[in-house]
Amino acid sequence: MRKTGTAVWAPALRTLFALAFLAVITLFGLPLAKTARHTPVRALAAKFPYKRGFVELNGGAYRLFGRRFCNTVYRAPGGMLLSELKGKGRLETMADAIAGFSKWLAGKKSSFLYVQTPSKIDMASTLLPAPLVNCGNACADDLMARLAEKGVQTVDLRAMLTATPNDLARFFYRTDHHWNNDAVFKVFGVLAPEIARAVGADPAAVAPYVAASSWKRAVWPQCFIGTKARRTGLLFGGKDDLIVYVPRFKTEMTMDIVSKGIRRSGSFRKTVMWHSGKIRTGGSDGFGRDAYSLLYIGGTYGVVRHRNRSAPLARRVMIIGDSYVRPLEAMLSTVVSDLLVLDQRRFARHETVARFVKSFKPHIVLQICNPSAFSADTMSGPKTGRSVLFDYGPLE
């Protein structure tokens, strides 16, 4: 069969594309590397004037030539984007700090619960090819064992969400490092009764609120560009559907973010989902690129307080966590009357967890961490100039 004109020219076009790609690296990458005193990749990321276009060009070239590893991201069969996780961190020091904080809380008549969220890897780590590694599960196993020896109460969510590659595909966004809201809703159903038991309330009180029939589940197609797709470009990573949960029951609540002068009141949608319209339509100003953080709560903040007088648990609950908490706190705000959520990485210099405990007087404190928090390179907060994760401040 005679080849068409497109088929004849395809090899030449691929070659031209590759040469253009190499020219960009040569002309822009090396000079920037010298001026920025970084590796070429970091220099391009920091100073390249058409960064997004370059990322797309780079990712497109990798897809064109059948490469699966691009800019530290591995594209598994089926399109799941994964990354390595190295660096074990100071697990013994972390366990001692958590245990000391738990004991200090007990002296103040507050319960403590450490909650282990999963890494974006199946429990057997079968999805990453050698020599790529993700040590998240091994580190979490180590920490959980140490906490058990010290008598700290824990909940391990990993097996229910990441036991197999199929579970990972079901409960994580394909282009992002976060769990999706199907996972969050499942965890909501586990933690809400656990909180009720810990504070001496009847778990049956929250049962109607965590039932699937009490929430409307929707899928907003192709409106989310996850963190890993942003590193590699849409030609390599693609877009994600966004899974959204909204309560069917009546809600009336308030959310305060004092550092930003934000106060939201009214229904669940008006209070914690005010960016949802822009996200669903693609929006502007990066709404699609950061839809995970913006969908609920509206961003990432050091201190967020939720109040809900009609909640079934009339208790003060504090959560210390990372970005995995964002959608979870929104759901928990429907069952807790007073919920304070802390992200130590975004504290002001004078703020500490211990000071918030003294002023808020929680009935229970939950610490919810992803295994990436164990890595040594995440132990310091650039905005605080000091170690922040598992640092609770003076316990006195």
Summary of the structure (lengths in Angstrom):
residues: 396
radius of gyration: 22.9
end to end distance: 83.3
largest distance: 83.3
contacts: 1280
relative contact order: 0.12
helix: 45%
strand: 20%
